[in-house]
Amino acid sequence: MNKWTGLATLAVLAACDVPQAPVVTGPDGLARIQINTSGLTCYNNRCLDINPAARSVRQIGNRTTRIPGNIDVSDGTVTPEEFRQMGTAASLAGGEGSQSDRG
């Protein structure tokens, strides 16, 4: 088996075991994802390192970037759509992130 095929298989299997963030109902009646401030926040098998205090987000392997200005993370939750927007911003940050890159 090719080493890349093996790595891809491991990545898919690892994604299946990722604990998903709790989803709660916000005061507006919308589903909201609770942000894990001490690690990764995972939803729909996508994980982001979200830092509400620094208003930054990072996808594993990418650089840290700013949370889009239209997203309010002050209450420690985001809607699924806001999570997708942050995921897009984190993906576009590109580059090689490192431990020293964390905000």
C-alpha positions in Angstrom: 0.0 0.0 0.0 1.2 3.4 -0.9 2.3 5.5 2.1 0.0 8.4 1.0 -3.0 6.1 0.8 -2.2 4.8 4.3 -1.9 8.4 5.7 -5.2 9.4 4.0 -6.9 6.4 5.5 -5.6 7.2 9.0 -6.8 10.8 8.6 -10.3 9.7 7.7 -10.4 7.2 10.6 -9.1 9.9 13.0 -11.8 12.3 11.9 -14.5 9.8 12.8 -13.3 9.7 16.4 -13.2 13.4 17.0 -15.5 14.5 19.8 -18.0 17.1 18.6 -18.6 20.3 20.5 -21.8 20.6 22.4 -24.6 22.3 20.5 -27.0 24.5 22.6 -30.0 26.7 21.8 -29.1 30.4 22.1 -31.4 33.1 23.3 -32.3 33.8 19.7 -33.6 30.2 19.3 -30.8 29.3 17.0 -28.5 26.3 17.5 -25.1 27.5 18.7 -21.8 25.6 19.0 -19.9 26.0 22.3 -16.3 27.1 21.8 -13.7 25.0 23.6 -11.2 27.6 24.9 -8.7 25.0 26.1 -8.3 23.1 22.9 -9.9 22.3 19.6 -13.6 23.1 18.8 -14.9 20.4 16.5 -18.2 20.4 14.5 -19.2 18.3 11.5 -15.7 16.6 11.7 -13.9 19.9 11.2 -11.7 21.2 14.1 -10.6 24.7 14.7 -8.5 26.3 17.4 -10.6 29.3 18.3 -9.3 32.0 20.7 -12.2 34.4 21.6 -10.0 36.6 23.7 -7.5 37.2 20.8 -10.3 37.0 18.2 -8.2 34.5 16.3 -8.8 31.1 14.7 -6.5 28.5 13.3 -6.9 25.3 11.4 -4.4 22.6 12.3 -1.4 23.0 9.9 -2.2 26.6 9.0 -1.3 30.0 10.3 -3.5 31.8 12.9 -5.8 34.4 11.4 -8.4 36.9 12.6 -12.0 35.8 13.2 -14.1 37.6 10.6 -15.4 40.9 12.0 -19.1 40.0 11.6 -18.8 37.1 14.0 -19.4 37.7 17.7 -17.6 35.1 19.9 -17.9 37.1 23.1 -20.5 34.7 24.6 -18.4 31.6 23.9 -20.7 30.3 21.2 -21.1 30.5 17.4 -23.8 29.4 15.0 -23.0 26.6 12.6 -22.8 29.1 9.7 -20.4 31.3 11.7 -18.3 28.1 12.4 -18.2 27.4 8.6 -17.1 31.1 7.9 -14.3 30.8 10.5 -13.3 27.5 8.9 -13.1 29.1 5.5 -11.0 32.0 6.9 -8.7 29.5 8.7 -8.3 27.5 5.5 -7.4 30.6 3.5 -4.7 31.6 6.0 -2.6 28.8 4.5 1.1 28.3 5.3 2.6 26.1 8.0 1.3 26.8 11.4 3.4 25.9 14.5 3.1 26.0 18.2 4.7 29.5 18.2 2.1 30.6 15.8 -0.7 30.2 18.3 -2.3 33.5 19.3 
